[in-house]
Amino acid sequence: MSKVWVVCDNADFVHRLQDAAGQLRLQTEAFPDLKTLAQTPSQEDPAIIFLDLDTSGISEAQILHAASLFPCATLIALSRRAFHPELTQAFAQHIRVCLRKPVDMNELRFWLRSFTQEASS
């Protein structure tokens, strides 16, 4: 079963993500921050890691570290902002998609399907 991890402190979004992922038979786990995510032992790397750039206090160094720990995971950012100049390298190298908040759930389901099918291929 593919895993979806999310670093986000918005309980409503996490619940909606869990519902959408569950419909696709994806297992979801939420983390309060990237440090906790990086310390979590896992038998299987996640297919997708969602990163809430607005509420989680995520730095570029943390994103680069997480990407090195889980090189097969697709990183998807969530943000109200259209531009993150402080995260230039992370966007250029690791973040595949940035979803604008409030997140359109149809778009979210599209990316879940796309990247989990890609991961299982």
GROMACS elastic network, one bead per residue, 0.5 to 0.9 nm:
[ bonds ]
;  ai    aj funct       b0    kb
    1    25     6  0.71914   500
    1    26     6  0.62164   500
    1    27     6  0.68147   500
    2    25     6  0.78376   500
    2    26     6  0.53044   500
    2    27     6  0.62791   500
    2    28     6  0.87872   500
    2    44     6  0.84532   500
    2    45     6  0.85537   500
    2    46     6  0.65720   500
    2    47     6  0.59706   500
    2    48     6  0.85698   500
    2   116     6  0.68767   500
    2   119     6  0.83380   500
    2   120     6  0.80888   500
    3    21     6  0.89847   500
    3    26     6  0.56984   500
    3    28     6  0.58415   500
    3    29     6  0.76849   500
    3    44     6  0.79983   500
    3    45     6  0.73394   500
    3    47     6  0.55892   500
    3    48     6  0.69071   500
    3    49     6  0.86914   500
    3   116     6  0.86851   500
    4    18     6  0.87711   500
    4    21     6  0.76217   500
    4    26     6  0.66705   500
    4    27     6  0.59925   500
    4    29     6  0.64613   500
    4    30     6  0.86054   500
    4    46     6  0.55467   500
    4    47     6  0.60112   500
    4    49     6  0.59060   500
    4    50     6  0.76650   500
    4   112     6  0.86022   500
    4   116     6  0.89606   500
    5    27     6  0.83342   500
    5    28     6  0.56273   500
    5    30     6  0.57761   500
    5    31     6  0.74177   500
    5    37     6  0.83820   500
    5    46     6  0.64624   500
    5    47     6  0.82296   500
    5    48     6  0.62994   500
    5    50     6  0.62022   500
    5    51     6  0.87101   500
    6    14     6  0.74133   500
    6    17     6  0.87045   500
    6    28     6  0.75583   500
    6    29     6  0.63856   500
    6    31     6  0.60861   500
    6    32     6  0.85360   500
    6    37     6  0.88353   500
    6    48     6  0.82849   500
    6    49     6  0.55453   500
    6    51     6  0.60728   500
    6    52     6  0.78405   500
    7    14     6  0.89300   500
    7    29     6  0.88642   500
    7    30     6  0.59533   500
    7    32     6  0.57463   500
    7    33     6  0.55683   500
    7    34     6  0.65692   500
    7    37     6  0.77548   500
    7    49     6  0.76230   500
    7    50     6  0.61041   500
    7    51     6  0.50386   500
    7    52     6  0.60140   500
    7    53     6  0.88702   500
    7    56     6  0.69342   500
    8    11     6  0.77721   500
    8    13     6  0.80507   500
    8    14     6  0.70998   500
    8    30     6  0.70494   500
    8    31     6  0.67197   500
    8    32     6  0.61149   500
    8    33     6  0.72634   500
    8    50     6  0.79212   500
    8    51     6  0.66149   500
    8    52     6  0.51923   500
    8    53     6  0.83921   500
    8    54     6  0.88329   500
    8    55     6  0.67503   500
    8    56     6  0.60521   500
    9    12     6  0.89153   500
    9    13     6  0.85188   500
    9    14     6  0.78890   500
    9    30     6  0.85486   500
    9    31     6  0.80191   500
    9    32     6  0.60515   500
    9    33     6  0.84085   500
    9    52     6  0.81138   500
    9    55     6  0.66326   500
    9    56     6  0.68353   500
   10    13     6  0.54989   500
   10    14     6  0.63133   500
   10    15     6  0.87434   500
   10    52     6  0.88234   500
   10    55     6  0.79543   500
   11    14     6  0.50430   500
   11    15     6  0.60688   500
   11    16     6  0.86111   500
   12    15     6  0.51909   500
   12    16     6  0.62685   500
   12    17     6  0.86202   500
   13    16     6  0.50734   500
   13    17     6  0.60373   500
   13    18     6  0.85007   500
   13   103     6  0.83806   500
   14    17     6  0.50463   500
   14    18     6  0.60884   500
   14    19     6  0.86525   500
   14    28     6  0.88605   500
   14    29     6  0.88634   500
   14    30     6  0.70773   500
   15    18     6  0.50507   500
   15    19     6  0.62764   500
   15    20     6  0.87249   500
   16    19     6  0.51101   500
   16    20     6  0.62345   500
   16    21     6  0.85482   500
   16   105     6  0.81091   500
   17    20     6  0.51199   500
   17    21     6  0.59391   500
   17    22     6  0.82618   500
   17    28     6  0.79153   500
   17   105     6  0.82762   500
   17   108     6  0.80850   500
   17   109     6  0.87288   500
   18    21     6  0.51367   500
   18    22     6  0.57736   500
   18    23     6  0.85432   500
   18    26     6  0.83626   500
   18    27     6  0.77898   500
   18    28     6  0.57968   500
   18    29     6  0.81942   500
   19    22     6  0.50660   500
   19    23     6  0.63297   500
   19    24     6  0.89105   500
   20    23     6  0.53516   500
   20    24     6  0.68412   500
   20    25     6  0.89826   500
   20    26     6  0.86356   500
   20   105     6  0.78480   500
   20   108     6  0.80622   500
   20   109     6  0.63852   500
   20   112     6  0.84444   500
   21    24     6  0.51677   500
   21    25     6  0.62915   500
   21    27     6  0.68472   500
   21    28     6  0.68838   500
   21   109     6  0.75696   500
   21   112     6  0.71380   500
   21   113     6  0.88898   500
   22    26     6  0.52675   500
   22    27     6  0.65842   500
   22    28     6  0.77145   500
   23    26     6  0.74649   500
   24    27     6  0.89917   500
   24   109     6  0.85715   500
   24   112     6  0.81858   500
   24   113     6  0.74871   500
   26   112     6  0.88584   500
   26   116     6  0.85378   500
   30    37     6  0.86051   500
   31    34     6  0.72595   500
   31    35     6  0.89166   500
   31    36     6  0.64860   500
   31    37     6  0.59479   500
   32    35     6  0.84997   500
   32    36     6  0.68977   500
   32    37     6  0.79864   500
   32    56     6  0.73292   500
   33    36     6  0.56248   500
   33    37     6  0.65312   500
   33    38     6  0.88805   500
   33    51     6  0.89641   500
   33    56     6  0.60535   500
   33    57     6  0.79132   500
   33    58     6  0.76171   500
   34    38     6  0.59941   500
   34    39     6  0.85975   500
   34    51     6  0.84686   500
   34    56     6  0.81887   500
   34    58     6  0.71521   500
   34    62     6  0.66946   500
   34    63     6  0.77530   500
   34    66     6  0.72432   500
   35    38     6  0.51739   500
   35    39     6  0.64077   500
   35    40     6  0.89058   500
   35    62     6  0.77246   500
   35    66     6  0.86796   500
   36    39     6  0.51978   500
   36    40     6  0.63840   500
   37    40     6  0.53135   500
   37    41     6  0.87172   500
   37    66     6  0.81197   500
   38    41     6  0.81655   500
   38    65     6  0.82470   500
   38    66     6  0.62968   500
   38    69     6  0.72485   500
   38    70     6  0.88740   500
   41    44     6  0.89694   500
   42    45     6  0.63907   500
   42    46     6  0.86361   500
   44    47     6  0.89981   500
   45    48     6  0.88281   500
   45    70     6  0.62724   500
   45    71     6  0.86719   500
   45    72     6  0.73529   500
   45    73     6  0.69327   500
   46    49     6  0.67450   500
   46    70     6  0.75277   500
   46    72     6  0.78431   500
   46    73     6  0.56781   500
   46    74     6  0.82874   500
   47    72     6  0.69374   500
   47    74     6  0.61493   500
   47    75     6  0.88557   500
   47   115     6  0.71677   500
   47   116     6  0.60339   500
   47   118     6  0.89009   500
   47   119     6  0.60658   500
   47   120     6  0.85369   500
   48    72     6  0.86327   500
   48    73     6  0.50803   500
   48    75     6  0.59415   500
   48    76     6  0.71787   500
   48   112     6  0.78214   500
   48   115     6  0.71732   500
   48   116     6  0.74607   500
   48   119     6  0.88442   500
   49    73     6  0.64678   500
   49    74     6  0.61291   500
   49    76     6  0.61701   500
   49    77     6  0.84147   500
   50    74     6  0.83995   500
   50    75     6  0.59954   500
   50    77     6  0.57251   500
   50    78     6  0.70762   500
   51    54     6  0.89214   500
   51    56     6  0.78427   500
   51    58     6  0.80139   500
   51    63     6  0.87165   500
   51    75     6  0.72084   500
   51    76     6  0.61590   500
   51    78     6  0.59768   500
   51    79     6  0.87307   500
   52    55     6  0.60242   500
   52    56     6  0.59147   500
   52    57     6  0.84670   500
   52    58     6  0.79129   500
   52    76     6  0.86753   500
   52    77     6  0.59456   500
   52    79     6  0.62962   500
   53    56     6  0.59717   500
   53    57     6  0.66813   500
   53    58     6  0.60156   500
   53    59     6  0.85756   500
   53    77     6  0.65112   500
   53    78     6  0.59054   500
   53    79     6  0.55743   500
   53    80     6  0.85711   500
   53    81     6  0.89385   500
   54    57     6  0.68964   500
   54    58     6  0.81884   500
   54    78     6  0.74897   500
   54    79     6  0.56711   500
   54    80     6  0.70850   500
   54    81     6  0.81740   500
   55    58     6  0.81623   500
   55    79     6  0.88203   500
   58    61     6  0.83979   500
   58    62     6  0.64502   500
   58    63     6  0.71116   500
   59    62     6  0.52460   500
   59    63     6  0.64382   500
   59    64     6  0.87748   500
   59    86     6  0.81889   500
   59    87     6  0.75183   500
   60    63     6  0.50795   500
   60    64     6  0.61686   500
   60    65     6  0.85558   500
   60    86     6  0.71473   500
   60    87     6  0.53163   500
   60    88     6  0.81630   500
   60    89     6  0.74966   500
   60    90     6  0.60818   500
   61    64     6  0.51467   500
   61    65     6  0.61268   500
   61    66     6  0.86407   500
   61    87     6  0.89259   500
   61    90     6  0.83893   500
   62    65     6  0.50379   500
   62    66     6  0.61235   500
   62    67     6  0.85183   500
   63    66     6  0.51214   500
   63    67     6  0.60797   500
   63    68     6  0.86143   500
   63    75     6  0.89154   500
   63    87     6  0.87920   500
   63    90     6  0.65088   500
   63    94     6  0.81943   500
   63    95     6  0.88104   500
   64    67     6  0.50723   500
   64    68     6  0.62796   500
   64    69     6  0.87816   500
   64    89     6  0.83666   500
   64    90     6  0.62852   500
   64    93     6  0.86961   500
   64    94     6  0.75990   500
   65    68     6  0.51293   500
   65    69     6  0.63452   500
   65    70     6  0.87683   500
   66    69     6  0.50454   500
   66    70     6  0.61491   500
   66    71     6  0.81770   500
   67    70     6  0.52198   500
   67    71     6  0.53578   500
   67    72     6  0.82763   500
   67    73     6  0.74906   500
   67    74     6  0.86447   500
   67    75     6  0.77837   500
   67    90     6  0.88748   500
   67    94     6  0.67234   500
   67    95     6  0.89952   500
   68    71     6  0.53650   500
   70    73     6  0.55575   500
   70    74     6  0.87488   500
   71    74     6  0.81105   500
   71    94     6  0.89757   500
   72   119     6  0.78122   500
   73   119     6  0.80910   500
   74    94     6  0.76492   500
   74    95     6  0.72279   500
   74    96     6  0.66511   500
   74    97     6  0.87853   500
   74   115     6  0.70727   500
   74   119     6  0.86216   500
   75    94     6  0.63832   500
   75    96     6  0.59079   500
   75    97     6  0.72641   500
   75    98     6  0.88822   500
   76    94     6  0.88525   500
   76    95     6  0.57271   500
   76    96     6  0.59318   500
   76    97     6  0.50015   500
   76    98     6  0.57568   500
   76    99     6  0.73507   500
   76   111     6  0.89175   500
   77    95     6  0.66559   500
   77    96     6  0.80284   500
   77    97     6  0.62098   500
   77    99     6  0.61272   500
   77   100     6  0.85557   500
   78    81     6  0.88731   500
   78    97     6  0.85435   500
   78    98     6  0.55774   500
   78   100     6  0.60108   500
   78   101     6  0.66015   500
   78   102     6  0.88696   500
   78   103     6  0.77960   500
   79    82     6  0.73701   500
   79    98     6  0.70101   500
   79    99     6  0.64325   500
   79   100     6  0.52559   500
   79   101     6  0.55717   500
   79   102     6  0.83433   500
   79   103     6  0.88048   500
   80    99     6  0.84159   500
   80   100     6  0.54578   500
   80   102     6  0.73890   500
   81    84     6  0.71400   500
   81   100     6  0.72972   500
   81   101     6  0.82988   500
   82    98     6  0.85200   500
   82   100     6  0.73914   500
   83    86     6  0.89531   500
   83    87     6  0.89482   500
   84    87     6  0.55050   500
   84    88     6  0.68865   500
   84    91     6  0.85807   500
   85    88     6  0.54054   500
   86    89     6  0.84100   500
   87    90     6  0.53120   500
   87    91     6  0.61869   500
   87    92     6  0.85706   500
   88    91     6  0.53302   500
   88    92     6  0.60990   500
   88    93     6  0.86247   500
   89    92     6  0.50134   500
   89    93     6  0.59700   500
   89    94     6  0.79629   500
   90    93     6  0.53665   500
   90    94     6  0.53076   500
   90    95     6  0.60740   500
   91    94     6  0.57092   500
   91    96     6  0.72406   500
   91    97     6  0.85097   500
   91    98     6  0.88209   500
   92    95     6  0.70099   500
   92    96     6  0.84960   500
   93    96     6  0.82708   500
   95    98     6  0.73268   500
   97   111     6  0.85871   500
   99   102     6  0.84069   500
   99   103     6  0.62942   500
   99   104     6  0.81706   500
   99   107     6  0.83046   500
   99   108     6  0.79210   500
  100   103     6  0.57554   500
  100   104     6  0.80515   500
  101   104     6  0.77218   500
  103   106     6  0.87303   500
  103   107     6  0.76960   500
  103   108     6  0.71264   500
  104   107     6  0.53563   500
  104   108     6  0.62992   500
  104   109     6  0.88326   500
  105   109     6  0.60987   500
  105   110     6  0.84896   500
  106   109     6  0.51698   500
  106   110     6  0.62297   500
  106   111     6  0.88397   500
  107   111     6  0.64002   500
  107   112     6  0.86592   500
  108   111     6  0.52833   500
  108   112     6  0.61648   500
  108   113     6  0.86702   500
  109   113     6  0.61157   500
  109   114     6  0.84504   500
  110   113     6  0.52964   500
  110   114     6  0.60660   500
  110   115     6  0.86292   500
  111   115     6  0.59069   500
  111   116     6  0.82037   500
  112   115     6  0.55518   500
  112   116     6  0.59538   500
  112   117     6  0.83574   500
  113   116     6  0.54323   500
  113   117     6  0.59824   500
  113   118     6  0.84225   500
  114   117     6  0.54697   500
  114   118     6  0.61922   500
  114   119     6  0.87223   500
  115   119     6  0.60318   500
  115   120     6  0.86538   500
  116   120     6  0.62350   500
  116   121     6  0.86745   500
  117   120     6  0.52703   500
  117   121     6  0.63100   500
  118   121     6  0.53072   500
